[in-house]
Amino acid sequence: MSPVSITENPFAGDNSGIQKRETIARWALRVGSYIVVFITVAIMLHIFIKGAPVTFQSKWPFVNTQFLTELPATLHVIEDKQGNHYETDVNGADAIKKKLGDNFRAEKTISYSGGGILGPIVGTALLVIVSVGVALFLGVACAIYLSEYAKHGKFLEMVRLAILNLAGVPSVVFGLFGLGAFVLTAPVFVDVPADRSVFAIPLGFTTLSFEGWDTCVLSGGFTLAFVILPVIITASEQCLQAVPQGFRETSMALGATRWQTIRYSVLPFATPGILTSSILGIARAAGETAPIMFTAALAFKDKLPWQKDLPPLPADASIFAHWEQSVSRFLGIFTESVQALPYHIYTLAAKIPQNEYAERAQYGSVFVFLVLVASLAASSVLLRKRLRAKYRW
Amino acid sequence: MAAETPAPASAEPLIQVEKFNYAYGDHQVLFDVDLNIRREDVTALIGPSGCGKSTLIRSINRINDLVESARVVSGKIKIDGVDIYTPEVDVISLRRNVGMVFQKYNPFPRSIFENAVYGLRVAGIKDRHDLEEAAERSLKAAALWDEVKDRLHQMATGLSGGQQQRLCIARAIALQPRILLMDEPCAALDPIATARIEELIHQLRGQYTFVIVTHNMEQAKRIADRTAFFYKGKLIEEDDTMTIFNHPSNPLTESYITGRLT
């Protein structure tokens, strides 16, 4: 053994700068991640701090029920000579003015900022239901076909490219497409076609007229469905591909048809993932503004979709005796135009003069909107967890 | 399954592979394979990886149809004299008669019971009593009943590997097929589980016609009546197992079984 000097450390770091670069790289990446987290937290906190006081209150029932259960209305703010402000709706304004008498100084009206946001909540919920329903049906069907039936080749490549392009289309283009396709030309069954009908096919007992669905939940929901379709197709396809090929072979080897195989041994195991993708879809569909501007949403509407001036059903009526009418009234909900949260927020932020009252309504709406989307997402995550636990391989 | 024409039929091979050529796209993997598989025999297919033995076994129940670009170039596979690649043959009823067990045990992530009756369910059998009877019968036949009878409705994925593979065998024989194809059934199992599967094959011998792909020479010796050796897509030699292992007529066979050819 040759004597080795103790001071010589064979594992000493070199000074070539490799370690310095390593440190710099690690910190750059770390800082980038921190910035992302910081921005997210900042947005959430900002909205929470400004929005939560609108939605919650210190007195029982701790939730501002008016804000959640009333339709938007014009806010009247009356100021007396002492500088006190009284907030009220159009009916309360006169009474307060009378009571104040000479003490009355000024009245301000702020559009849309009074009442609550039940109309937009209901509208967004309906739009999301229709769009996710349509998009899941079309998207999963398409994904199953692409993943389980279609043969590799030119056609499949083309379809994939089309889906990819669909994902890149700006949402306002979808809005215009929805206007042209669903609002103005989608087919309906009518007795007499309208003048604007693009063309009509007489069927004897009725006429299939391409005159559009008008601005309504259905038009908006279908338009939104196309916005989220690429997300759902791509994600569903990945989930189907993730199901082991062995399940398919085993199932077919046991004499199952292809559809039976998909039905019993592929789809159930892909469902958790497909649901996850629909979470993204729901959030996206609820948040889009441009596609519903021309197809479904109104800046203001003083009725909920089911509040119509229809004669009440006959007094003897059970729901079953008049099921046809009941069904058509139920479906009537979807042929109404609605308010929607994102569009309502846009209106509050961009279409009316800004002041503290408008800002309050804005933050309240945004906060409720976030909470709704988050709770939808959370419930889907829970559902997925339960399904995951059930189907594991 | 019923004993149709007894005496002369048993003399005739159950599965006849005639001048069978098979390809994936332009890549041919089987060349002029001629092989007769006798009724109720256990036939082992051996050979190095990529020799085409798996392709052949997967062609007997046409599960390889699922592989895109896979195609029969020429030749026939006949079962009971019927060419199974003619349009008149319904692959669904073919597969009900030709069961298959795969290399990787893969029960569905469902209950043990649902796995056992899967084939019957997709065949449209709904009667609870029939299904329960079939499950018990096939699980008993697969020597699994005693281990699972108290937890039939628990997840099959909770069983051990060997149990899962026996469940896959039970699942295949629930349909009472005539032929059982096994593609390296023990490749993913430990020696004890392997021994149990081999024992099971011994028990079932005579009830089914077994075709087994195996990489394990000792296993072929232990379980097979006949052994066929494949090399580079060609059938080199097929004979009684003892003859193949003790007095192979082809030098290739000999170098493979002695481990000099891989």
Contacts between the chains, C-beta under 8 A, distances in Angstrom:
chain1	res1	chain2	res2	distance
A	151	B	68	6.0
A	152	B	68	5.9
A	244	B	106	6.6
A	246	B	102	6.2
A	246	B	104	5.9
A	246	B	106	4.0
A	247	B	106	6.5
A	247	B	108	6.3
A	248	B	66	6.9
A	249	B	63	5.7
A	249	B	66	6.3
A	249	B	102	6.7
A	250	B	100	7.9
A	250	B	102	6.4
A	250	B	106	5.6
A	250	B	108	7.5
A	250	B	168	7.4
A	250	B	171	7.9
A	251	B	108	7.8
A	251	B	118	7.2
A	251	B	122	7.5
A	252	B	63	6.2
A	252	B	66	6.4
A	252	B	95	6.8
A	253	B	61	6.1
A	253	B	63	5.1
A	253	B	95	5.7
A	253	B	99	7.2
A	253	B	100	4.2
A	253	B	102	7.8
A	253	B	172	7.6
A	254	B	95	7.0
A	254	B	96	7.9
A	254	B	99	7.6
A	254	B	118	5.6
A	254	B	119	3.8
A	254	B	122	6.6
A	254	B	171	6.6
A	254	B	172	7.0
A	254	B	175	6.7
A	255	B	92	5.2
A	255	B	93	7.3
A	255	B	95	4.6
A	255	B	96	4.0
A	255	B	119	5.5
A	255	B	122	6.1
A	255	B	123	6.0
A	255	B	175	6.5
A	256	B	92	7.8
A	256	B	118	7.7
A	256	B	119	7.7
A	256	B	122	4.1
A	257	B	92	6.3
A	257	B	122	7.5
A	260	B	122	4.7
A	264	B	108	7.9
A	264	B	118	7.6
A	264	B	121	7.7
A	264	B	122	7.0
A	265	B	108	5.8
A	269	B	109	6.6
A	390	B	109	7.9
A	391	B	109	4.7
A	392	B	109	5.6
A	392	B	155	7.8
A	392	B	157	6.3
A	393	B	106	7.7
A	393	B	108	7.9
A	393	B	109	4.7
A	393	B	157	6.0
